[in-house]
Amino acid sequence: MEILTAAQSLAWDNYTIEHEPISSINLMERAALKCFEWLQDHGYIGSSFSIFCGKGNNGGDGLALARRLNEMGCPVTVYILEFGHKGTEDFQVNLARLHLTEVAIRFIQTDENFHPLPKGDIVIDALFGSGLNRPLNGVTEKLVDHINQSGNEVVSIDIPSGLFVDKSSKDNPVIHATHTLSFQSYKPALLMAENSQCLGEIEILDIGLHSGYLANLHNNTLLVDENLVQKLLRPRNPFAHKGQFGHALLLAGSYGKMGAAILAAKACLRSGVGLLTCHLPTCGYEIMQGAVPEAMASTDDHEHIITGFKDDLLKYTVLGIGPGIGTDAQTSFFLEYLLTNFKRPLVLDADALNIISVNRKMFDDIPPFSILTPHPKEFERLFGSSENDFDRHELALENAKRYQCVIVLKGHNSFIATPDGKGYYNSTGNAGMAKGGSGDVLTGMVTAFLAQGYLADQAAILAVYLHGLAGDLASQWQSQNSMIASDIIKCIGQAIRSISNKE
């Protein structure tokens, strides 16, 4: 799915108006109908509503929705921000239509016009939509605070009022929505962790915008969804053998952190790698052989950490390095050796990234099209701090291009930055995955897909999406509170099958 800026969203509306063709007021009516249908489908009809409208087209959506709710017998009160200027043409048309009903209309000019919101009223936020380009202040800021302090359930139309679509709104006054009903596509602001307290549950409503617009759109920001993953995931040839799915070398674990190696190894195998060898400190040999019999084990000369590797690196399709290895100086020297002697793409995670962050000359030795999987703190250590999520994602894109690697910035809606300047936001996963070991599982999965011959960006997209989907399945089985990283591994097969069965 495309992720569109405010300008692109407006252009899509205009394209639809011209090419369907449809009048702008009827397109507004269509959007209001979809919002009404969502409210109806979710059991809100029968409630009473307080609808807050600005004088733009977002406010026009609110007025059209008010009329439809009134037609169903719902008690509706509309509050309009009044600053002495006329609204947009479509707003004015819908206001005239609303005057023909018994809906109570109140105008807000100062905070003296605020009214206590009746307990139980559903608040519809149609104050400001995607076109907002400056922080709210004065009466509008006070009104946003008034709504947020009410304790009422809030449904925002298009985007919570006060939120910018294409840039950070950090510390700005913004409506805290319970639900956000946006139209046709995701917008960047809907995918940023810094906006989480404002967005609530997000629903993308299909209002039938003309598909021809997307056919001519060359967009560098995409949502990783089921449709994209289905196109990437390759079926297996019935005559395939294990040699066709790669031989991965996983370098992981240290004394007290063998769990990270076990999780990564199991996830790698569950994600389809043909052969897996795990290089471990000596203390981890029996642990790995007992826990993961499908994996081969290679032991280091050191009892507690990994310090070297005597086998031929060229026999391996891909290396995955980092989970639980620690940052000992000997391990650091070994990582430097690997980077200079293995020139195929590899997967770098956890302590491998921490080592590189303090030995920055190693950056230049990372093989092209390798995959780095930092969490936000690791990302900051690698590339520096950012003011906000928008800047952080731009920084990821810059460094993916600079080092010709794929960067997976982990988190809710994990962001994948690729060397060709494209950014992908993941659509799966949940807060139950915020547990130790989840990242080790992802490392194993990314390593497996890269070993199977997928391109680096494809391997990252597949692994991140299926990792999140397995987490979603695990949360249904165990709940978000009780699920652990091992539960994600147990659901990888089901996640892959659910995609494969829909081909």
Phi, psi and omega in degrees: 000139178289147171248117192250143174285173178299317181295319180293321178298317177296319180297324179293319174303311183295323178298318180295316179302320183281320191260342180293314343275164178207146177286155181297325180291327178284330174293321175298319179297321179296318179297317179297321178298318179295322176295317178300314181297323177296315178299319180295314181295336183256017170080022183269343180293130188112342175279168171258152190231140167246117187247121182255124186235136163276189184254013175267193181289337173295319175296324176298321174302317181296320179294318179296322178294319179302317180297317180293320178295321178297321179298334179269005177086011179281133173295126184227132170239130180252133177244124183245127174293123186241113179240021174084008177237156180288155176277182175298163183303316181290326175299314183296322178297315181290329176294318178298320178295322182290328179297341179276359178252179178267013179298132177285128180242124179237144182252138181248115177249326177221173179291350174290342179271001178290144177237142174302133181281128180302135179299132180096343176297139171274122180271126173257120180264105176232041183281303183221135181256214187292344184279355183298134181228010177213152182297147176289146177211179177059226183297321182295320177296317179295324179293319177300317179294321178301315180291316181296328182276353187289331185082001180280156174289135185238128175246115180266136178264125180079298180197146178303132184300135183101345182271129172282146180282318194248002180212171185291140174247019185306129178072004175277155174290123184219142173300136174262097185279150169275324177222142173243121178256100180257166189249126164071321183207161173288150170248154183309317184299333182285353185245005184264129181301327182295343180261008189302322183287348182263337195272325187063211176278130183260133176233126177263116183263130178277111180255017172073035175294151188294125184293341180299333179297315182292330181298333181255008184262127176253094188252138181261003180235121186228156174263129176280110181234181184301321182298315179295316183293322177302321181291330184273323188288121185268136174288156180271139174291132180303335182262015182292156173230167188300332181293344181274357183243020170084155174240108183265142172250118180253117179257109190204160172091154171201176182302125180087353182229031178288341177302322179298319179294319180297313181298314180296319181295312180298318180294323178297314180294318180293342182264006167105008178297147181286312180223145179225127170246133178250123175263124192225158167296156184305325182296344184261358186300304183293327179298311181293315182297326179281324186274328185226078183295340180286344181264143171276152184237135173240134185251143177282161175289337182271143183290322193246341182222170174262135187227346183190174181209123188264342182283170179282116181296332186290347179283351183258140180288319184208151174247136170245125189227135168139317187301116173071015185278345183076180184234029178302151182302322180293323176293323178296316178298321180294318178299319177300319177299316181298317182295328181272346184245349178243111189256008173271162177302142178225171182248125182242127183216164166052237186294335174299319178291322179295322177295314181297324183296336178252002175228072195293341177294341177295335180308318185289346181262355179294124181301144178303145178065026168285166182239123178254135185235067181278148163276172188306320180292319176296321178299316180297319178295327181282316193237357180100167184278162179226152180290328186201178183294322179300313179295322180297319180289325174296321178295322177296317179296319179298316183282331174297320178289317183298316184260004178052050180226169174259129180248121175257103178272105189285149179155188173293134189055051180318140184255127180250116179256132184245160183297337181272011175089005179270145177237136182236130175256131181281150183247002180247169178108165183204172185293342177294343180277356178281066182222153175302135178102340181298321178293326177295322176300315180298319179303315179297320181291315178300316179301318181296314182290324177294322179295330182281002175098005174290147173297159186303315181293322178295317180299317180295315181299312181299312184295315183295315181295312183290328174300312179293320179295318176299323176295321177296318178295320179296324181292330177288330181277317187247342188087154181296325181293319190262345181295149177231174185301323179299329179293327177298315179300318182297340183255002180300314181301317179295322178297313180295318181297322182296328176282315183297323183288350182258010180292000000 
